[in-house]
Amino acid sequence: MYDDIIHLAMDQQLLTEIRERDSNYKKLPLWRELQKNDSTHELEHQLQEQGHLTFDSVFHEPVGYHLMKSFLQTEHSVDKAVFIADVEIYKNLQDPRARENVACKIYQQFCAPEAPNRKKGQSVFRRFSDEEDSKGNATKTTMSNNTTKTGIDTEEEEGQQLKDESDDNDEQQKFQLSLMTENANAIGVYGRPIKRLKENIDSGSPTNNVFEEVANEVYNDLRLDVFPRFCRSHLYHMYLKCKAIEQAQVNIKDFHQM
């Protein structure tokens, strides 16, 4: 129990700083510990013998998951990790109506062709106020346009011709881009697995394992391709340092520092 509290406190401190980018995390004692050049080879060997450095172990640990997401951000494929995490939560849903609703959202977020304004790395289970903010901004924009409309009609007419030419160029560029990215989704899985998935969701009452086929492809890509490269990155060494801190001897003075 005591060790669990220590692990939770250290993990939570790091995760909080990962989420709150504006905070001065470099002042934290934990950050100073992570910057030490202490060797982690012995600990790495120990964890490997215990089977704690497999993809499954690292991915399903809070610190490991967030560091792997950070690595995937650099490769523009963070959605793969978020998709797997969302599917694992989906599997535990018991209410059929909730499953149907969430299945549709997961499909639209990760498996359907990407929308131009889609937010990358966003879980379907995370609550956002973007819609309300968008409505509020739209209202403010409308009010501002109505207030300033008087007296600028002539100026708008003079610039309309230039605007039309610019719009034509923009539309041509967007069309060329759409030809290159048409039907591309966030997880890089296409063809029959996606088609079968959509058919199962559209049929209504999707089962808990409706994403199984697609999720296996993404999971294997993360395990066999992404994870070996992650293990050669500085984020992997940071993960080992976090594990070293977890296993360090702790006394009451350490709680005062935190």
N, C-alpha and C positions, 0 to 999 in steps of 0.2 A: 504493500500500500504506500509506504513512504517513497519507494523508488518510482512508483507510478506518478505520484504528485510532482516529483522532481522532473521527470520526463515531460509531463504535461506543461509545467511552467516554462521549461526551456523551449519546447516546441512552440508554445503559444507566443512567447516573446519574439521569436524569429518570424513566425507567420504574420504577426501583427505589423512588424516592420516591413515585410514584403508587400503587404496590402497598402499600408500608409506610406507612400513614397515621399511625401512631403516632410515627414518627420526626420529629425537629425539622428538617424540610427547609428552613426559613427561614434556617438558618445556613449553607447551602451557597452557595459562590460562584456556582454556576449560578443559584440562585434570585435572588440580587442582580442578576445580569445580566439576568434576565427582567423585573425590576421597573423597569429603566431606561426612560425615555420617549423613547428614540431612535426616529426615524422609520424606518418600514419600507416606505414608499411606493416608493422606488427599487428595493429588493429585490423587492417584490411585482410590480412591472412587469417586472423582469428574469425572474423565475420564470414569469410568465404567457407571456412571449414564448418561453421554452424549453419550454412545455407541462408544467411541473412543478406547476401548481396546479389540475389537473383532479381530479375526484372519485377517479378510478382511481389517480392518483399519490399523493394524500394518504392515501387509505384503506389502500393497501398499504405504507405506510411506518410503522414501529413507533410513532413519536411521533404521527404524524397519526391512526393507528388508535385509540390510547389517548385522544387529545383528542376525537376524534369520539364515542367511547364515553362520555366524560364529558358531552358535550353531549346525547347521547341519554338519558343517565340523567335529566337534568332534564325530558325529555319522556316518560319512562316507556316508551321504545321501544328500549332498549339491546339487546334480544334480536335485533333485525333485523341489527345489525352482527355479533353473535356467530354468528348463523345463517349468514351469508354466509362468514365466516371458516372455520367448521366444514365447510361444503360444499366449499370450495376444498381443504381438507385431505383430505376424503373422496375427492375426484376422483383423488387420487394413490395411493390404496390399491390394492395389486395382488392381495392374497389375497382370494378370493371369500368365504370365511367371515368375514374381518374386515369386508369391505364390508357383508355382510348384517347383522352385529351392530351396526356403527356406524350404518347406515341406519335401523335400528329405533330406536336411541337418539336420533338427530337428529329423527326424526319425532315421537317421544314428547315430546321436550324442547321443540320449537318449533311443530310442525304440529298435534298433537293438541289437543283441548280442554284448557285450562289446569287443572291440579290446584291446589287451594287452597294447598298448602304448597310449590309449585314455587319454586325459587330463580331469580330473574331475572338475566339476564346471565351465566349459567354455561355454559361450553363443555362439550360431552360428552367432550372429550379431556383435560380437567383432572381430576387425581386429587384426590379428597376422602376424608377419613376420617369423614364424617358418619355413615355406617351403623354403623361401629364405635363411634363416640361415642354414637350413639343406643342401641345395644345395651347399652353400659356404663351409660348413664344409666337405662335401663329396669331393669337389674339392681339398681342402687342404689335406685331408687324402690320396687321390689318388696320389697327387704330392709327399707327404712325403714318401709313400710306394715305389714309383718309384725311389726316390732318395736313399733310404736306402736299397734297395733290394740286391744290389751287395755285396757279401761277407758274407751273412747270410744264404745262401741256405743250407749249411752243418749243421748249428746250427738248422735250422728249421726241417731238416730231422731227427735229433737226438731226437727232442722233439715231433715229430709227433705222435709217438705211445702213449705217455702219454696224449697228447691232445685228441686223438681219444677216449681213455678210459673215459676221463673227459666229452667229448661231449655226449657219450652214456649215462652217468649218468644224465647229464642235460636234455637230451631229454626224459628220462624216468620220471623225476620229472615233466617236463612240460606236458607230456601226462597225468599223474595222476591228475595234477591241472586242466587240461582242462576238464576232466571227471566230476569234481566237479562244474565247473563254466560254462559249456557249455550252451549256449542260455540265460545266465543271462544278463539282461540289466541294465541300470543305474537308472531306476525309479521304478523297482520292480513290473511292471504290465506285465502280460503274458496272454497266451491263446487267446480266440476269439477276445477280443478288439484289440489286437495287430495285429492279422491276418486280421481283417476287415480294420484296418487302413492302413496296407500295400497294400491291394487290392485297396482301394480307391486312394491311392497315385500313385500306378502303373498304374491305369486306365487313368491317365492324367487329367489335369485341376482340381486339388483338390479345394474344396470349402473353405470358411473361417472357417467353423466349422468342418473341417475334423478331428481335434484332440479332439473334444468335449468329446467323450466317455472316452478316455484314460486320458485326463486332469482332468475330474471330479473325477476319481478314485484317482489320485495323490493329487488333491486339498483336497478331503475329508480326505485322510491320513494325510496331513499336518495340517488340521484344527482340526481333532478329536484326533489324536495321538501325533503329534509333538508339536503343539502349547501349550497344557496343560503342557507338560514337559518344554518347553521353559519358560513358566510363573513361573516355580519354580527354574530357573537358575539365576546366577548372571548377565547374559546379559539382562534379563528382567528388573532387577533393574537399570542397566545402561540406558536402554531405558527410564524408568521413570525419571531418573535424567536428561536425555536430554530434556524430555518434561518440566521438572521443569525449566530448563535454558531457554527454548523457551518462557515460560510464565513470566519470571522474568522481572522486570522493567529495561529498558536500557536507558543509557544516553550517551553523546558524549565521555566520558572517556573510556567507554567499547570499543568503536571503536579504540581508540588509543592503548589499550592493545592488541587487535587482530592484 
